[in-house]
């Protein structure tokens, strides 16, 4: 700085940006999936500073702001995308990858075969409580899977859903304060509850890993939800689910 008592002026500038996106992807070859969910993105604030030399006369000193990193010639600053919600990096595969037929037959019998299932999703939520129905409706992707013995009533089904984090947290919190029993297996948080309506007995099994929800709500033969999670992991080798 020059002799004569140069003055320094500092000026702070910040700008914040937020971006939001709505995830609407759904993979349901046989049956329409659930409703849309909202993924939130966080803003990033930048603080910049600069200085300019003092004028020769004892006049007020001007200061200039340094251009923001990534700014264009026109002065617009590029926004950095915030990380997506946990579970966004996972995709739900088809039923033949979720649980291969050989595993289905090993568990339930060699005469079990895959089938399309009903065209509506009402049966998937018929035995779910209000919190589970709300979560199902908020899912960003749903894949129902069906297997059965041809020309018989021996069938089983389950579904794999990808939930927004807020929906998954709300559902798990409600399950923990309900009659469902919580256990853990292979890093999967499990809940189960048996209902007997006087005619038949049905056990609902829910499994959670990250924001992926697997539900088996069929009476009679049921496949372990752990098998479905193994298939999802195999289809997404880079998936690193968060803690439920």
Phi, psi and omega in degrees: 000149182282156177294161181108006174080062178294145179252145177255137175237136179241145180220130182260139177227139179219145172221144181238148179225148176221139179233145177229149179220152179245121183270125182235010185292146177206131180244100180220084184302320186260330188224138178301149183274200183265189187280183186278162175227163183248126176257126184265147179239138183270152178275156180238125181257137179242137177243126186236153178216160178194171179214160178227152181294154181286152178287156182301318180276158179288064179254164179303139182277133178270148176232150182238148179268135176290145180295143180292145177302134178086003181289147178273175179300330180281357177096357181281136181265131178290138180268139178269136180286134177282156179299145178282170181296156175301139180095343180297332184279358181257139175245146182270119181281180176285169186297327181292340174264328179299307172221105179302148183304324180301323178288322177300312181293326178294328181274321190247339181135148185292344182270001176283138179225155176288150175215166189288324183082174180296159182278340179259170182252007183301321182295335181289331183253000186300325182258010180269149174283173183303319181295320180291323178295319178299317179295318179300316181294335181269354184300142177272345176203140178222132176234103174279147179226140184226141173219152179190171176269125181305141177059037178212174176260015177275097181224164173208159179204164171204169173224151176244127182229148174253122187253150165297147184305316182298321179292318178296316180298316181297318180294313180298319178300317180292321178297322181291340178256013182249192178279356178294144179263129182263134175222183179217140179208126176056036180080005181259132174277121186245146172226139175218152180207133181254133180239134177237113182268013181092344179250314180213163180249134180227138177245125175269129176242125175242137175231143181227133171216118191059227179257019176265131181240125174246131181230131173238113188235030186263148171278158179077225184296134177223146176265140178299134180294340177300327178296320180294319179295325177298320178292321178295318179297316181297326179281346181227072186298338180265003182290129178235085185291147177281174181281137179277000000 
